[in-house]
Amino acid sequence: MPDDPAAAGVAHPTVRSEIDGGIATITLDRPEALNALTIPMKTELLAAFRSIARDRTVRAVVLTGAGRAFCAGQDLKERLEPDPTPLAVELRERYNPIIRAMRALPQPIVGAINGVAAGAGASLAFACDLRIAADGASFVLAFGRIGLVPDSGATWFLPRLVGPAKAAELALLGSTVSAVDAERLGIVVKVVAADELPDEARAIATRLTELAPLALAHTKRALERSWSVGLDDALEDEAYRQGIAGASADHAEGLAAFLDKRPPRFTGE
Ligand code: LHQ
């Protein structure tokens, strides 16, 4: 699959990626269809994450949607076009690489959930490291309503975010989770007024840009790994990662800044 959206024949980009002050903001940009995911859009989104992964000037990422929705999941109208890609192939070749790229990204991703996140759109939100939501946002596990199974990581993320009992309820009943309930369940860290969401998301991302990039990348990886290993392995993994972080220039800078009573200036080295 081409990495370059232009090579994929994309006339009007449906994913915007802007970098400013060490923060990459990725905006899903098909508001007329509630940012439902088409093939070009998935190609562009994957390309955006791959490009950010290589960009050492980016310290944090914000993922959001244009208009009133975060993302309505798979574009269902595209599925009705002649000869659609079989679903298993679509997932393996287009959705799963995006989820893997998000989880493998060294930089933390803040999901700024501006509106409804449905189906694979909810999965995209779950794949972020942190989420904040606008007060009108919601999460809809819409898969069952159209005879499908939760996908793009939803069955993996959901029990980890909300516990097995609530995950079963949400996945099986496909209930809509309001922003307030999402905060109560721990899916989002904060709910804010819609017009405050971009600034709030940027404020969280800015805090992340002020931390040591290497340590953040290892923290993200260690948290992820903790789900598949026992305590013994987790302890060893922490020791391994701390060995790397402890030998970094950023750790020396953190110590020096503490002693000097000044903010640290981390470089990622
Ligand atoms: C849409 C969509 C949409 C196209 C709103 N597609 N146009 C992965 C692998 C491959 C294939 C299968 O699926 C998957 C995973 C999935 O993502 S499955 C789940 C797919 N998503 C859904 O089932 C959600 C469908 N959408 C809805 O249920 C509603 O639109 C929600 C609850 C998101 C929002 O409802 P409303 O606020 O009432 O908006 P609306 O329904 O009026 O939608 C506004 C427009 O957006 C409308 O277009 P129109 O031209 O009539 O104004 C919709 O057709 C369009 N739209 N979702 N997924």
Residues whose N, C-alpha, C, O or C-beta is under 5 A from the ligand:
A	BS01	LHQ	E32 A33 L34 A36 A72 G73 Q74 D75 L76 K77 L87 E90 V116 A118 G119 A120 G121 A142 F143
